Amino acid sequence: MNKEKRSKSLVIRCAIIAALGGLLFGFDTAVISGAERSIQELFQLNGFWHGFTVAVALIGTVVGALTAGKPADKFGRKPVLITIAFLYTLSALGSALAQNWEPFLIYRFLGGLGVGASSVIGPMYIAEIAPADLRGRLVGLFQLNVVVGILLAFFSNYLIAQLVAVEPWRWMLGVETIPALLFFLLLFSIPPTPCWLVLKGEPVKALEMLRKLASKEPEREIEEIKESIYSKIKSKKERLFQSKYSKPIMFAFMVAFFNQISGINAIMYYAPRIFEMAGFATESALGQSVAIGVTNLIFTLVGMSIIDKAGRKKLLLIGSIGMTIFLGMVSRSLFAEATGSMWVAVFLIGFIAFFAFSQGAVIWVFISEIFPNKVRAKGQAFGSFTHWAMAAIVSWAFPVLAEGYTKGGAIAFAVFSIAMIAQLLVVWRLFPETKGRSLEQIQKDLKINDD
C-alpha cells in the first residue's frame, strides 16, 4: 500500500511540475495587458505596429504549436519541456530589459514559441505518465493552470503598478523570470515518459517506469503503447484534407474561429485600455482586470464541472446568447461614452463568465471528439492552428480599429457581438451534440468511414 501511495505521489508531483508550463502559458499570454500602453509610447508605435507588437507572441505561439511534436518524438518530452522553460525565462528577462523595439519583438516571439510548444507538450507529458484513473483530472490541471496564470498576471500587474513608480511595465514582464526559473529547475527532477522510452526502443526501461508510475497492469500497458505507436506511424500516411473529413474540419474551424472572433483575447490583452476607453483611471483599470481574471477562473471551473451533464452544444448555445447581450451592451456604453461607468466593467465581466463556461470549456474537448482516430492528431493541430492564428489576427487588428477610427472600440465590440449571433445560428443549425457518445458513435453520426 505504501508503495502504491509513493507511486501515485510521484505521478502527481510530476504532473504538477509539468502543469507549471500551463501557469506560465497563461501568465505570459495576459501579462502584456498591463505593459502594452507603455510599450507603445516608448517605441512610438502607431496602431498597426502596436497591434503587431502585441500579436508577435501569438505568431510565435502558432509556430511553437505546429513544430513542437517532432523534437518531442526525437529528443523526448522532458528535454523539450526544459527548452520551453528556458524560452519562458529568456523571454521574460529579455523583454523586461529591451531598450529597442526589434529586440523586444524577438524576445516576445520566443516567449510565444514557449507558449505554443507548452500547449502541446505539457498535456502530452501528463497524459503519458498518468494512470487511467487519474489521467482526466491531471491533464485538466494543465488547462486550469492556464486560467490561474492569467489571473496571476492581472493581479501582478495591478500590484506592481501600485509599488513601482519608474517604468513598472519592465517589472510586469520581468517578474515572470521567477516562476520560469523554478519551472526550469524542477523539470530536471522528472522522469522520461514510458511512451517515449518505447518509441526509442527501450521497452524494458519503459516497463520499469510504468511500475514506478502506479500502473496497475504495466505489461498490458506496454503492449497498448506499442500498438498506439504503430497506429500513429500508420496514420501519418492518412491525409486530413479530403472530402470524407469535411464535416469535422468545418466544425473544428468554426469553433476555433468563433472562439477568437468573440474578442476574448482582445479583452485579455487590452483589458486596462478598454476600461480606460470607458473613462476609468489607469490604476482602477488594472484593478478591474483582476476582476476579469477571477471571473474567468470561477466560470471555467463551472464549465468543466457541468460539461458532461449539460452537453457541449447546449453550453455553446447558452454562451452565444449571453456573450451577444453583454458584448452588445459594452458596445452601446462605449458609443454613448458612459465615462467611468461601472456598467462597462459589469458587462465585460458578464461576457467573460459566459465565455469561460461555454467556449472556454468546450473548444478543446469538442475538437478532440469530432475527428476519427486516423487523423485526430492532425485535426487537433488544425484546430489549434486556427485558434492561434485568429488570436493573432484579432489582437493585431483591435488597436488598429480602436485607435484609427472615432469610437473604434465601440465598433469592435459591435462586431464581436454580431459574430456571436452568427455563432448561435451556426451551432444551432449545424453542430452535433457529442455528450455521452463514444468516439465511434460520433464518427457514425458524421457519416465518416474510417476503414
Secondary structure, DSSP 4 states (H G I P E B T S, - for coil): -HHHHHHHHHHHHHHHHHHHHHHHHHHHHHGGGGTHHHHHHHHT--HHHHHHHHHHHHHHHHHHHHHSHHHHHHH-HHHHHHHHHHHHHHHHHHHHH--SHHHHHHHHHHHHHHHHHHHHHHHHHHHHHS-HHHHHHHHHHHHHHHHHHHHHHHHHHHHHHHH--S-HHHHHHHTTHHHHHHHHHHHTTSPPPHHHHHHTT-HHHHHHHHHHTT-SSHHHHHHHHHHHHHHHHHHTTS-SSSGGGHHHHHHHHHHHHHHHHTTHHHHHHHHHHHHHHTT--HHHHHHHHHHHHHHHHHHHHHHHHHHHHH-HHHHHHHHHHHHHHHHHHHHHHHHTT-TT-HHHHHHHHHHHHHHHHTHHHHHHHHHHHHS-GGGHHHHHHHHHHHHHHHHHHHHHHHHHHHHHSTTHHHHHHHHHHHHHHHHHHHHHHHPPP-TT--HHHHHHHTT----
